Amino acid sequence: MFDIWQAGIVPDRIDNALAPQGLDRSRIVWLPSQGSYRFIADPFGLFHGDRFVVLVEAYDHRVRRGEIHYYSYDRDWTLKERGVALKEPFHLSYPFLIRQGEDIFMLPEAFKSGRLTLYKATDFPKAWQPVAVLLDEPVVDAAIFRHQQRWWMLYALNGPDKRDTRELHASFAESLTGPWSKHPRNPVRTGYASSRPGGSPFEHDGQLHFPTQDCTNGYGAAINLLRIERLTPEEFSADIVKRLSPEGWLDGFDTGLHTLSDGGGVTLIDVRRFERTPKRHLIKLQYWLRKQMR
């Protein structure tokens, strides 16, 4: 059994996820499906000139090493270009985007490298260069944002006993490139229901909200939205205010929803189905053979 994710663009503001009716599902634009044993997930995007560019994790179960790909759309949501944005010798996913003035940065998950590296676009979205190592730890799904004159990072850490799904950590800095200081109360939140990050922080009615993955019944089953009551270098407190489930978005994709990201007036999501195939043992053998040949 394999996870198959599908990413989509919702032309609706992210804070409408908190409204009783939720996001407008009737307007969603689905990114191209990938075929058997492959998927795209973890969508993050922004407007750049006359295009809306989405970055995603592209994953093939036969290779088991994610890459960051891009999809570029015009204002009518017609796909105009697609390609590889970033490829490394290690797994990449969760391409969190940060715009600072004219510069565009990406903070992909690369926990297998043992560090969290910030990349800067040299030719967005096709070319990137590493500019700083923010943390020398196996960071998972980091989100960076400005809050009360500081840079903040919320993230998980890879570790035994599914640590990445049950601990939320925080760090803060005066500059995007650091140095970053760890919150003294780390992990600032524990439990499988709302500890692993799941997208972009956003404000609604003057209050900070943050999507987290509900992993109570398995990885990435749904999104629990946190309202962050206190976020200072000494304090952290938050409460779950809404749960977003995968049902009703795309036929057959009802087993997971683990990204809710802000594209600047539009929202990006992904949903999951399980693919059951008798060829799963052959696919695992193909992966093993490729691994032996490296």
C-alpha positions as CSV (number, residue, x, y, z in Angstrom):
1,M,0.0,0.0,0.0
2,F,1.4,3.4,-1.0
3,D,0.5,7.0,-0.2
4,I,-0.6,8.9,-3.3
5,W,-1.0,12.7,-2.7
6,Q,-2.6,15.2,-5.0
7,A,-2.0,19.0,-4.7
8,G,-4.5,21.8,-5.5
9,I,-4.8,25.6,-5.7
10,V,-7.9,27.1,-4.1
11,P,-8.5,30.7,-5.3
12,D,-9.7,31.7,-1.8
13,R,-8.0,33.4,1.2
14,I,-6.4,31.0,3.7
15,D,-8.3,32.6,6.6
16,N,-11.6,31.5,5.1
17,A,-10.6,28.0,6.3
18,L,-11.9,29.3,9.7
19,A,-15.3,30.3,8.3
20,P,-18.2,28.0,8.9
21,Q,-18.4,27.1,5.3
22,G,-14.7,26.7,4.9
23,L,-12.7,27.2,1.7
24,D,-14.5,27.3,-1.6
25,R,-14.1,23.8,-2.9
26,S,-15.9,24.5,-6.2
27,R,-13.1,26.6,-7.5
28,I,-10.1,24.3,-6.9
29,V,-7.5,23.8,-9.6
30,W,-5.8,20.5,-9.3
31,L,-2.1,20.1,-10.3
32,P,-1.4,17.4,-12.9
33,S,-1.7,13.8,-11.6
34,Q,1.6,11.9,-11.7
35,G,0.6,8.4,-12.7
36,S,1.3,5.1,-10.8
37,Y,3.6,5.1,-7.8
38,R,4.3,8.8,-8.0
39,F,2.8,11.9,-6.4
40,I,3.2,15.6,-5.7
41,A,2.6,17.0,-2.2
42,D,3.5,19.8,0.2
43,P,2.4,22.7,-2.1
44,F,3.7,26.2,-1.4
45,G,3.3,29.1,-3.9
46,L,3.4,32.8,-4.6
47,F,2.6,35.3,-7.4
48,H,5.7,36.3,-9.4
49,G,5.1,38.8,-12.2
50,D,2.1,37.6,-14.2
51,R,2.4,34.0,-13.0
52,F,1.5,32.0,-9.9
53,V,4.2,29.5,-9.2
54,V,3.7,26.4,-7.0
55,L,6.6,24.4,-5.6
56,V,5.9,20.8,-4.5
57,E,7.6,17.7,-3.3
58,A,7.8,15.3,-6.2
59,Y,8.1,11.7,-5.1
60,D,8.5,8.3,-6.8
61,H,8.0,5.2,-4.6
62,R,10.4,3.4,-6.8
63,V,13.2,5.9,-6.0
64,R,12.2,7.1,-2.5
65,R,14.0,10.4,-2.8
66,G,11.9,13.5,-3.1
67,E,12.8,16.4,-5.4
68,I,11.3,20.0,-5.5
69,H,9.4,20.6,-8.7
70,Y,7.6,23.8,-9.9
71,Y,4.4,24.5,-11.7
72,S,3.8,27.9,-13.2
73,Y,0.2,29.1,-13.9
74,D,-1.2,32.2,-15.6
75,R,-3.9,34.4,-14.1
76,D,-6.6,32.1,-15.7
77,W,-5.1,29.1,-13.9
78,T,-3.7,27.6,-17.1
79,L,-0.5,25.6,-16.6
80,K,2.2,27.3,-18.6
81,E,5.5,25.6,-17.4
82,R,6.7,22.9,-15.2
83,G,10.1,21.6,-14.3
84,V,12.7,20.7,-11.6
85,A,13.4,23.5,-9.1
86,L,15.9,21.7,-6.8
87,K,17.5,18.3,-6.6
88,E,20.0,17.1,-4.0
89,P,21.6,13.7,-3.2
90,F,19.2,13.5,-0.2
91,H,15.5,13.6,0.2
92,L,13.7,17.0,-0.2
93,S,10.1,17.9,0.6
94,Y,8.0,20.7,2.1
95,P,9.4,23.7,0.1
96,F,8.4,26.5,2.4
97,L,8.7,29.9,0.6
98,I,9.7,33.2,2.1
99,R,9.6,36.6,0.3
100,Q,11.9,39.3,1.7
101,G,11.8,42.5,-0.4
102,E,12.8,41.5,-3.9
103,D,14.4,38.2,-2.7
104,I,12.7,34.8,-2.6
105,F,13.9,32.1,-0.3
106,M,13.0,28.5,0.1
107,L,13.4,26.3,3.2
108,P,12.9,22.7,2.1
109,E,12.8,19.8,4.5
110,A,16.0,17.9,4.2
111,F,16.3,16.1,7.5
112,K,18.3,13.3,6.0
113,S,21.1,15.8,5.5
114,G,21.1,16.4,9.2
115,R,20.6,20.2,8.9
116,L,18.2,22.9,7.9
117,T,19.5,24.9,4.9
118,L,18.0,28.1,3.5
119,Y,18.2,28.5,-0.2
120,K,17.9,31.8,-2.2
121,A,16.4,31.9,-5.8
122,T,19.0,33.0,-8.4
123,D,16.5,32.4,-11.2
124,F,13.1,31.8,-9.7
125,P,11.8,29.2,-9.7
126,K,14.4,27.2,-11.7
127,A,17.7,27.9,-9.8
128,W,18.6,28.1,-6.1
129,Q,21.7,28.4,-4.1
130,P,22.2,27.6,-0.4
131,V,22.9,30.7,1.6
132,A,22.8,29.7,5.3
133,V,22.5,26.7,7.6
134,L,19.8,27.8,10.1
135,L,19.9,24.7,12.4
136,D,22.4,21.8,12.7
137,E,19.6,19.3,13.5
138,P,17.4,16.9,11.5
139,V,14.6,19.5,11.2
140,V,11.2,18.4,9.7
141,D,8.6,20.7,8.1
142,A,9.9,24.1,9.3
143,A,7.7,27.2,8.9
144,I,9.3,30.7,9.2
145,F,7.4,34.0,9.7
146,R,7.6,37.5,11.2
147,H,5.8,38.1,14.5
148,Q,6.3,41.1,16.8
149,Q,9.5,42.4,15.2
150,R,11.2,38.9,15.2
151,W,11.6,36.0,12.9
152,W,10.0,32.8,14.3
153,M,10.4,29.2,13.3
154,L,8.0,26.4,14.2
155,Y,9.2,22.9,13.3
156,A,9.5,19.2,14.2
157,L,12.6,17.1,14.7
158,N,13.2,13.6,13.3
159,G,13.8,11.0,16.0
160,P,12.7,7.7,17.5
161,D,9.1,6.7,18.3
162,K,7.7,9.1,15.7
163,R,9.1,12.1,17.4
164,D,8.4,14.2,14.3
165,T,4.7,13.7,14.8
166,R,4.4,14.4,18.5
167,E,6.7,17.4,19.3
168,L,6.5,21.0,18.1
169,H,9.6,23.1,18.6
170,A,10.2,26.9,18.2
171,S,13.2,29.1,17.6
172,F,13.5,32.8,17.0
173,A,16.0,35.2,15.5
174,E,16.6,38.9,14.7
175,S,17.7,38.1,11.2
176,L,16.4,35.5,8.7
177,T,19.8,33.9,8.4
178,G,20.3,33.8,12.1
179,P,21.7,33.1,14.6
180,W,18.6,31.2,15.8
181,S,17.8,30.8,19.5
182,K,15.9,27.8,20.7
183,H,12.8,28.4,22.8
184,P,13.5,27.6,26.4
185,R,10.2,25.6,26.6
186,N,11.0,23.3,23.7
187,P,9.1,21.2,22.8
188,V,6.5,24.0,23.1
189,R,3.7,21.5,22.3
190,T,3.4,17.7,22.5
191,G,0.9,15.1,21.3
192,Y,0.0,13.5,18.0
193,A,-3.0,15.8,17.4
194,S,-1.3,19.1,16.7
195,S,2.5,19.1,16.9
196,R,3.8,18.5,13.3
197,P,3.6,21.6,11.1
198,G,1.2,21.6,8.2
199,G,1.6,24.8,6.3
200,S,1.7,28.6,6.6
201,P,1.0,30.7,9.7
202,F,-1.6,33.4,9.1
203,E,-3.5,36.1,10.9
204,H,-7.2,36.3,11.3
205,D,-8.9,39.0,13.4
206,G,-5.5,40.0,14.7
207,Q,-4.7,36.6,16.0
208,L,-2.0,34.2,14.8
209,H,-3.1,30.8,13.5
210,F,-0.9,27.9,12.5
211,P,-1.9,24.7,10.6
212,T,-0.7,21.4,12.2
213,Q,-1.1,17.8,11.1
214,D,-3.5,15.6,13.0
215,C,-1.5,12.4,13.3
216,T,-3.6,10.8,16.0
217,N,-4.8,8.0,13.7
218,G,-1.8,8.1,11.4
219,Y,0.5,10.5,9.6
220,G,-1.1,13.4,7.9
221,A,-4.7,12.4,8.4
222,A,-6.1,15.9,8.7
223,I,-5.2,19.5,9.6
224,N,-5.8,21.0,13.1
225,L,-5.7,24.7,13.1
226,L,-4.0,26.2,16.2
227,R,-4.8,29.7,17.5
228,I,-1.6,30.9,19.1
229,E,-2.4,32.9,22.2
230,R,1.2,33.6,23.4
231,L,4.4,33.6,21.4
232,T,7.3,35.3,23.1
233,P,10.9,34.3,23.8
234,E,9.7,33.0,27.2
235,E,6.1,31.8,26.5
236,F,4.1,29.7,24.1
237,S,0.4,28.7,24.3
238,A,-2.0,27.6,21.7
239,D,-5.4,25.9,21.3
240,I,-7.0,23.9,18.5
241,V,-9.8,25.9,17.0
242,K,-10.8,23.9,13.9
243,R,-10.2,20.6,12.2
244,L,-10.0,20.3,8.4
245,S,-10.7,16.9,7.0
246,P,-9.9,15.6,3.5
247,E,-13.4,14.5,2.7
248,G,-15.2,16.2,-0.1
249,W,-12.2,17.6,-2.0
250,L,-11.5,14.9,-4.6
251,D,-13.2,11.6,-5.1
252,G,-11.2,8.8,-3.6
253,F,-8.7,11.0,-1.8
254,D,-10.2,10.9,1.6
255,T,-7.4,9.4,3.8
256,G,-5.2,12.5,4.4
257,L,-4.9,16.3,4.3
258,H,-1.6,17.6,5.5
259,T,-0.8,20.9,3.9
260,L,-2.6,24.3,4.1
261,S,-0.4,27.0,2.8
262,D,-0.9,30.7,1.9
263,G,-0.2,31.8,-1.6
264,G,-1.2,35.5,-1.1
265,G,-4.9,35.5,-1.7
266,V,-5.0,31.9,-2.7
267,T,-4.6,28.7,-0.7
268,L,-2.8,25.5,-1.5
269,I,-3.8,22.0,-0.1
270,D,-3.0,18.4,-0.7
271,V,-5.1,15.3,-0.2
272,R,-4.3,11.6,-0.1
273,R,-5.5,8.2,-1.2
274,F,-3.9,4.8,-0.6
275,E,-2.9,2.8,-3.6
276,R,-3.1,-0.9,-3.2
277,T,-1.2,-2.9,-5.8
278,P,0.0,-6.5,-6.1
279,K,3.2,-5.0,-7.6
280,R,4.3,-3.5,-4.3
281,H,6.9,-6.2,-3.8
282,L,8.3,-5.6,-7.3
283,I,8.5,-1.9,-6.6
284,K,10.4,-2.5,-3.3
285,L,12.8,-4.9,-5.2
286,Q,13.4,-2.2,-7.8
287,Y,14.2,0.3,-5.1
288,W,16.6,-2.2,-3.4
289,L,18.4,-2.8,-6.7
290,R,18.9,0.9,-7.4
291,K,20.2,1.3,-3.9
292,Q,22.8,-1.4,-4.4
293,M,24.0,0.2,-7.6
294,R,24.7,3.6,-6.1
